[in-house]
Amino acid sequence: MANKIFTFDIAKIRNDFPLLSQKIYGKPLIYFDNGATTQKPRVVIDTLSKLYSEHNSNVHRGVHYLSDQMTKMYELARQKVQNYLNARYVHEIIFTKGITDSINAVAYSFGELCVKENDEIIVSEMEHHSNIVPWQMLCKRKGAKLRVIPFNEKGELLLDEYKKLINSKTKLVAIVHVSNSLGTINPVKEIVAIAHKNNIPVLIDGAQAIQHERVDVQSLDCDFYAFSGHKIYGPTGTGVLYGKERWLKEMPPYQGGGDMIDRVTFEHTTYAELPSKFEAGTPNYIGAIGLGCALDYLTTIGLSNIQNYEKKLLDYGTTKLLALKGLKLYGTAKNKVCIFSFLLDNIPAYDTGIILDKMSIAVRTGHFCTQPIWDHYKIEGAVRASLTFYNTLEEIDFFCEALKKIQKMFE
């Protein structure tokens, strides 16, 4: 079909992902659940296997060859993340377990440093629970208040309302870059600029943006940026917290243990320099190296190529889905990624998802850890098809035909 016009070979790319070649219930798998987790290219899988079988040794601790080599690879992975985000300093890159861990780290550490009773933290109505609950916990701990930026029916934030929320009590803005439920690409650079005019730092949840577009933290001028490795074709249990040097130096560590210390006595402990200060205990060093490998893979393909291809998937999929009578699409922002959340007639989302599974199509159903979004629309949840650069136009065609079959089943 139209795949031939793209600047990269979609067949070759799909061949890079072993899982995509399997059959489910005797039919070729169509994997449309990339918002939950992405599949891993063979180069990442092979790298993890080789690390465990040939190189495994704890980092930062041993004087022997294996430990030295693993430490070098681990720190090289940090440099790869620095380059990928265009961070100013490599020590601004903190490895975590994932974005939830990253946000909780800031909520505790920044919160202990900067938030007091009656202060306010701004989030948006479209946040993932991982960018709501840690701030609620902080507010409860400190006696602070959570303020919320609303969005319109298209799924676009109301920036005029955002400006009204800012006041002398505002201590932080925590905002999602791309909504995992609506696909909306938020104007985060503008949001940061507005906050900074009022000397307010900004944390960006980049879990659904980092794999779709170029992220330059210096250009954004954000104070914190976080993402998970498993959503960018890397290993599970890996994540990144970028923080501006000035904040990371001031903030206290949120975990204590080995590797984050300078000197320990029973009377007093001094902490290590960045980034070790925020990486207590044995890190997921093999996962971090695998994440670096995933970033190399994406860089080889080219983020601009990925973005252009995914735009074609988005435009094609939107046209096809909106042509289906009885389908209600949630999230129609002008700027969005290839995420389609919808309900089909009066068919429960769960039933639609179960039947799609029997047709070998993997989607997500429910609230997607964004219950306030669905409260806005006064529904319980939806069906979500989230696509990425290894999906095809033919898969969208099959998907739409499957939805038509489901409609006929429920007539």
Secondary structure per residue as TSV (DSSP state, phi and psi in degrees):
chain	resnum	aa	ss	phi	psi
A	1	M	-	360.0	-142.5
A	2	A	G	-72.2	-3.7
A	3	N	G	-56.7	-25.9
A	4	K	G	-63.2	-23.9
A	5	I	G	-82.0	-9.6
A	6	F	S	-78.8	156.7
A	7	T	S	-81.6	2.1
A	8	F	S	-135.8	159.8
A	9	D	-	-86.9	104.2
A	10	I	H	-64.6	-34.6
A	11	A	H	-65.3	-41.3
A	12	K	H	-66.7	-41.5
A	13	I	H	-62.0	-44.9
A	14	R	H	-62.9	-33.3
A	15	N	H	-67.8	-20.8
A	16	D	T	-71.7	-15.7
A	17	F	-	-112.0	98.5
A	18	P	G	-55.4	-38.0
A	19	L	G	-62.6	-29.7
A	20	L	G	-68.8	-16.7
A	21	S	G	-87.2	-5.4
A	22	Q	-	-82.5	167.0
A	23	K	E	-111.3	143.7
A	24	I	E	-118.0	125.6
A	25	Y	T	53.8	33.9
A	26	G	T	81.7	4.0
A	27	K	E	-120.6	151.5
A	28	P	E	-58.7	133.6
A	29	L	-	-66.8	134.4
A	30	I	E	-114.2	110.6
A	31	Y	E	-99.4	101.9
A	32	F	-	-114.9	37.4
A	33	D	B	-123.5	39.9
A	34	N	T	-72.9	-19.6
A	35	G	T	-67.2	-27.8
A	36	A	T	-80.5	-48.8
A	37	T	-	-163.0	149.1
A	38	T	-	-96.7	156.9
A	39	Q	-	-77.6	164.3
A	40	K	-	-109.4	132.5
A	41	P	-	-68.7	154.4
A	42	R	H	-55.8	-35.0
A	43	V	H	-63.9	-34.5
A	44	V	H	-72.0	-44.3
A	45	I	H	-61.0	-44.8
A	46	D	H	-65.9	-36.6
A	47	T	H	-63.5	-44.7
A	48	L	H	-61.6	-43.8
A	49	S	H	-61.9	-43.7
A	50	K	H	-66.9	-39.3
A	51	L	I	-62.2	-44.6
A	52	Y	I	-69.1	-36.5
A	53	S	I	-86.5	-22.1
A	54	E	I	-124.0	-23.0
A	55	H	I	-126.0	-7.1
A	56	N	-	-56.9	123.1
A	57	S	-	-167.4	146.8
A	58	N	-	-64.5	147.3
A	59	V	T	-93.8	157.3
A	60	H	T	64.8	9.2
A	61	R	T	-125.2	-36.9
A	62	G	-	-95.4	155.0
A	63	V	-	-98.1	-5.0
A	64	H	S	-85.5	170.5
A	65	Y	H	-58.2	-49.8
A	66	L	H	-61.0	-44.4
A	67	S	H	-64.3	-40.8
A	68	D	H	-62.9	-44.8
A	69	Q	H	-66.7	-41.6
A	70	M	H	-66.8	-38.4
A	71	T	H	-61.9	-42.7
A	72	K	H	-62.9	-41.6
A	73	M	H	-67.2	-38.2
A	74	Y	H	-63.2	-46.1
A	75	E	H	-72.4	-28.3
A	76	L	H	-65.7	-37.1
A	77	A	H	-61.8	-37.8
A	78	R	H	-62.8	-40.1
A	79	Q	H	-64.8	-36.7
A	80	K	H	-63.1	-41.7
A	81	V	H	-65.3	-42.3
A	82	Q	H	-55.2	-48.0
A	83	N	H	-65.8	-39.1
A	84	Y	H	-64.1	-36.8
A	85	L	H	-93.2	-9.2
A	86	N	T	56.5	44.5
A	87	A	-	-71.5	151.5
A	88	R	S	-69.4	-41.6
A	89	Y	-	-128.1	145.9
A	90	V	G	-67.4	-29.9
A	91	H	G	-76.5	0.6
A	92	E	G	-83.7	-2.7
A	93	I	E	-101.5	116.1
A	94	I	E	-110.4	127.5
A	95	F	E	-84.1	135.8
A	96	T	E	-132.3	-174.8
A	97	K	S	-81.4	-16.0
A	98	G	S	158.9	-179.4
A	99	I	H	-66.0	-33.5
A	100	T	H	-61.2	-43.8
A	101	D	H	-62.1	-41.3
A	102	S	H	-62.5	-46.5
A	103	I	H	-67.8	-41.1
A	104	N	H	-62.0	-35.5
A	105	A	H	-61.0	-45.2
A	106	V	H	-69.3	-41.5
A	107	A	H	-58.9	-39.7
A	108	Y	H	-77.8	-52.6
A	109	S	H	-71.2	-53.2
A	110	F	H	-62.8	-39.7
A	111	G	H	-60.8	-41.7
A	112	E	H	-65.1	-34.2
A	113	L	H	-78.3	-40.6
A	114	C	H	-120.4	-18.7
A	115	V	-	-102.5	133.7
A	116	K	-	-134.4	-178.5
A	117	E	T	-57.3	136.9
A	118	N	T	74.2	0.7
A	119	D	-	-71.0	167.7
A	120	E	E	-131.3	147.1
A	121	I	E	-125.0	133.3
A	122	I	E	-102.4	129.3
A	123	V	E	-126.2	-175.4
A	124	S	E	-117.9	166.4
A	125	E	T	-69.3	-15.4
A	126	M	T	-104.6	17.2
A	127	E	-	-71.1	148.8
A	128	H	-	-67.7	151.5
A	129	H	G	-54.6	-29.9
A	130	S	G	-70.3	-13.2
A	131	N	G	-112.0	19.3
A	132	I	T	-121.3	-57.2
A	133	V	H	-60.6	-43.9
A	134	P	H	-59.4	-33.7
A	135	W	H	-75.8	-34.7
A	136	Q	H	-62.1	-42.6
A	137	M	H	-62.9	-41.0
A	138	L	H	-63.3	-46.0
A	139	C	H	-60.7	-40.6
A	140	K	H	-65.0	-39.7
A	141	R	H	-67.0	-36.5
A	142	K	H	-104.1	-10.4
A	143	G	T	75.9	30.1
A	144	A	-	-97.0	-177.5
A	145	K	E	-131.9	141.6
A	146	L	E	-97.2	128.6
A	147	R	E	-113.0	149.8
A	148	V	E	-127.6	127.0
A	149	I	E	-81.6	123.4
A	150	P	-	-80.8	166.0
A	151	F	B	-127.3	161.3
A	152	N	-	-88.0	-177.0
A	153	E	T	-66.8	-23.4
A	154	K	T	-76.4	-17.0
A	155	G	S	93.3	34.1
A	156	E	-	-115.1	133.5
A	157	L	B	-65.1	144.8
A	158	L	-	-93.7	96.1
A	159	L	H	-67.1	-29.0
A	160	D	H	-63.6	-37.9
A	161	E	H	-69.9	-35.6
A	162	Y	H	-59.2	-46.2
A	163	K	H	-61.0	-34.3
A	164	K	H	-69.5	-25.7
A	165	L	H	-75.5	-24.7
A	166	I	-	-74.0	131.4
A	167	N	-	-152.8	-173.9
A	168	S	T	-66.8	-15.7
A	169	K	T	-89.6	-11.7
A	170	T	E	-69.4	125.6
A	171	K	E	-110.7	-19.9
A	172	L	E	-163.1	144.9
A	173	V	E	-112.2	126.2
A	174	A	E	-119.2	113.3
A	175	I	E	-133.4	142.9
A	176	V	E	-81.6	136.2
A	177	H	S	-73.5	-49.5
A	178	V	B	-132.5	129.6
A	179	S	-	-70.6	130.9
A	180	N	T	-75.5	-13.8
A	181	S	T	-104.7	-36.0
A	182	L	T	-105.0	-17.1
A	183	G	-	79.8	-2.4
A	184	T	B	-59.6	130.6
A	185	I	B	-93.0	109.2
A	186	N	-	-77.6	149.6
A	187	P	-	-77.1	69.2
A	188	V	H	-65.7	-31.9
A	189	K	H	-63.8	-41.3
A	190	E	H	-67.8	-40.0
A	191	I	H	-61.9	-42.1
A	192	V	H	-63.5	-44.5
A	193	A	H	-61.4	-41.0
A	194	I	H	-63.4	-44.0
A	195	A	H	-64.3	-43.5
A	196	H	H	-68.0	-26.6
A	197	K	H	-61.3	-23.3
A	198	N	T	-108.6	15.6
A	199	N	T	58.8	38.1
A	200	I	-	-111.1	125.8
A	201	P	-	-73.1	158.9
A	202	V	E	-131.9	132.4
A	203	L	E	-106.1	133.6
A	204	I	E	-113.9	127.3
A	205	D	E	-84.7	106.8
A	206	G	-	-102.5	19.1
A	207	A	T	-56.5	-36.9
A	208	Q	T	-105.5	6.9
A	209	A	T	-107.7	-36.9
A	210	I	T	-59.7	-28.9
A	211	Q	T	-89.7	-7.4
A	212	H	T	-110.2	-24.5
A	213	E	S	-150.0	164.4
A	214	R	-	-68.8	127.8
A	215	V	-	-114.7	120.4
A	216	D	-	-119.9	103.0
A	217	V	H	-68.4	-27.6
A	218	Q	H	-71.5	-38.9
A	219	S	H	-67.1	-42.9
A	220	L	H	-65.8	-31.3
A	221	D	T	65.3	22.4
A	222	C	-	-70.5	156.7
A	223	D	S	-87.7	-31.2
A	224	F	E	-140.9	143.3
A	225	Y	E	-140.5	132.2
A	226	A	E	-132.1	147.0
A	227	F	E	-156.0	166.2
A	228	S	E	-107.1	141.2
A	229	G	G	-66.1	-35.8
A	230	H	G	-71.6	-15.1
A	231	K	G	-92.2	-2.1
A	232	I	G	-124.9	39.3
A	233	Y	T	70.0	16.6
A	234	G	S	-105.5	-175.9
A	235	P	-	-69.4	153.8
A	236	T	T	-70.2	160.2
A	237	G	T	73.1	19.2
A	238	T	-	-125.6	149.4
A	239	G	E	-163.0	172.8
A	240	V	E	-136.3	138.0
A	241	L	E	-119.8	113.6
A	242	Y	E	-91.1	134.9
A	243	G	E	-140.7	141.7
A	244	K	-	-59.8	141.1
A	245	E	H	-50.9	-43.0
A	246	R	H	-60.5	-38.8
A	247	W	H	-73.9	-44.4
A	248	L	H	-63.7	-32.2
A	249	K	H	-71.0	-36.8
A	250	E	H	-79.1	-35.4
A	251	M	S	-71.2	141.2
A	252	P	-	-76.1	153.1
A	253	P	-	-64.7	149.4
A	254	Y	S	-100.7	-9.0
A	255	Q	-	-136.5	145.3
A	256	G	-	-113.6	152.8
A	257	G	S	157.6	-158.1
A	258	G	T	-71.0	155.1
A	259	D	T	76.5	-13.7
A	260	M	S	-105.5	12.1
A	261	I	E	-112.1	157.9
A	262	D	E	-100.0	-58.1
A	263	R	E	-145.0	138.9
A	264	V	E	-120.2	127.4
A	265	T	-	-130.5	169.3
A	266	F	S	-69.4	-17.9
A	267	E	S	-90.4	-30.6
A	268	H	-	-163.8	146.5
A	269	T	E	-125.8	135.8
A	270	T	E	-109.1	151.3
A	271	Y	E	-101.1	156.2
A	272	A	-	-71.1	165.3
A	273	E	-	-73.1	167.0
A	274	L	T	-64.8	146.9
A	275	P	T	-88.1	-4.9
A	276	S	G	-58.0	-29.9
A	277	K	G	-51.4	-32.0
A	278	F	G	-109.0	16.2
A	279	E	-	-126.2	69.2
A	280	A	-	-71.3	140.2
A	281	G	S	79.7	-178.5
A	282	T	S	-68.7	120.2
A	283	P	-	-77.8	167.4
A	284	N	-	-79.7	71.5
A	285	Y	H	-67.1	-36.7
A	286	I	H	-69.1	-39.3
A	287	G	H	-62.7	-41.0
A	288	A	H	-63.5	-41.1
A	289	I	H	-65.0	-39.2
A	290	G	H	-62.9	-37.2
A	291	L	H	-63.8	-42.7
A	292	G	H	-59.3	-37.7
A	293	C	H	-64.9	-40.3
A	294	A	H	-63.0	-39.7
A	295	L	H	-65.3	-38.2
A	296	D	H	-60.0	-42.5
A	297	Y	H	-61.4	-47.2
A	298	L	H	-64.7	-38.5
A	299	T	H	-63.8	-36.7
A	300	T	H	-63.9	-42.3
A	301	I	H	-68.9	-40.6
A	302	G	-	102.8	116.7
A	303	L	H	-62.7	-32.5
A	304	S	H	-67.2	-37.8
A	305	N	H	-63.7	-43.1
A	306	I	H	-62.4	-46.0
A	307	Q	H	-63.4	-42.7
A	308	N	H	-64.4	-41.7
A	309	Y	H	-67.3	-43.9
A	310	E	H	-66.2	-29.5
A	311	K	H	-64.7	-37.7
A	312	K	H	-66.0	-40.8
A	313	L	H	-61.6	-43.1
A	314	L	H	-62.2	-49.5
A	315	D	H	-63.6	-44.1
A	316	Y	H	-65.5	-47.1
A	317	G	H	-64.2	-39.8
A	318	T	H	-62.0	-45.7
A	319	T	H	-61.0	-45.2
A	320	K	H	-65.6	-43.6
A	321	L	H	-71.0	-41.3
A	322	L	H	-66.9	-18.4
A	323	A	T	-78.0	-12.4
A	324	L	S	-83.2	117.1
A	325	K	T	-65.8	136.5
A	326	G	T	91.0	-2.9
A	327	L	E	-97.9	128.2
A	328	K	E	-108.5	118.2
A	329	L	E	-97.3	130.4
A	330	Y	E	-108.1	123.9
A	331	G	-	101.2	85.7
A	332	T	-	-124.3	34.2
A	333	A	-	-60.9	152.2
A	334	K	S	-62.3	-40.8
A	335	N	S	-109.2	113.5
A	336	K	B	-153.2	166.6
A	337	V	-	-98.6	-178.2
A	338	C	S	-82.5	67.7
A	339	I	E	-123.3	129.5
A	340	F	E	-122.3	108.6
A	341	S	E	-106.8	131.8
A	342	F	E	-156.5	165.4
A	343	L	E	-124.2	146.2
A	344	L	E	-111.4	111.9
A	345	D	T	49.8	-134.2
A	346	N	T	-105.3	22.9
A	347	I	B	-81.2	128.3
A	348	P	-	-56.7	141.3
A	349	A	H	-57.1	-40.2
A	350	Y	H	-61.5	-43.6
A	351	D	H	-63.2	-42.5
A	352	T	H	-59.7	-44.2
A	353	G	H	-64.8	-39.7
A	354	I	H	-65.4	-42.7
A	355	I	H	-69.6	-39.0
A	356	L	H	-59.6	-38.4
A	357	D	H	-59.8	-41.4
A	358	K	H	-66.6	-18.1
A	359	M	T	-95.8	12.4
A	360	S	T	72.5	24.9
A	361	I	E	-111.4	119.2
A	362	A	E	-93.9	115.0
A	363	V	-	-129.5	176.7
A	364	R	E	-112.0	145.6
A	365	T	E	-129.8	155.4
A	366	G	E	119.1	-146.2
A	367	H	-	-104.8	-5.1
A	368	F	T	57.9	31.8
A	369	C	T	59.1	33.2
A	370	T	-	-139.0	56.2
A	371	Q	H	-57.5	-37.1
A	372	P	H	-59.7	-29.8
A	373	I	H	-61.7	-46.5
A	374	W	H	-75.9	-25.8
A	375	D	H	-63.0	-37.6
A	376	H	H	-58.1	-43.8
A	377	Y	H	-87.8	-1.5
A	378	K	T	62.2	40.1
A	379	I	S	-133.8	167.5
A	380	E	S	-81.5	-28.1
A	381	G	-	167.4	-164.7
A	382	A	E	-154.7	-175.2
A	383	V	E	-101.6	136.3
A	384	R	E	-123.6	124.5
A	385	A	E	-108.6	115.8
A	386	S	E	-117.8	120.3
A	387	L	-	-109.3	160.5
A	388	T	-	-143.6	-172.2
A	389	F	T	-72.1	-8.5
A	390	Y	T	-96.5	3.6
A	391	N	-	-87.5	165.4
A	392	T	-	-131.5	163.3
A	393	L	H	-64.8	-35.8
A	394	E	H	-61.9	-37.3
A	395	E	H	-64.8	-38.2
A	396	I	H	-63.6	-41.7
A	397	D	H	-58.4	-48.1
A	398	F	H	-61.9	-41.0
A	399	F	H	-60.8	-46.0
A	400	C	H	-66.8	-37.5
A	401	E	H	-64.4	-37.6
A	402	A	H	-63.6	-40.2
A	403	L	H	-64.4	-37.6
A	404	K	H	-63.2	-39.5
A	405	K	H	-64.3	-39.7
A	406	I	H	-64.7	-40.7
A	407	Q	H	-59.4	-42.1
A	408	K	H	-66.2	-36.0
A	409	M	H	-62.5	-30.9
A	410	F	T	-99.7	3.9
A	411	E	-	-64.5	360.0
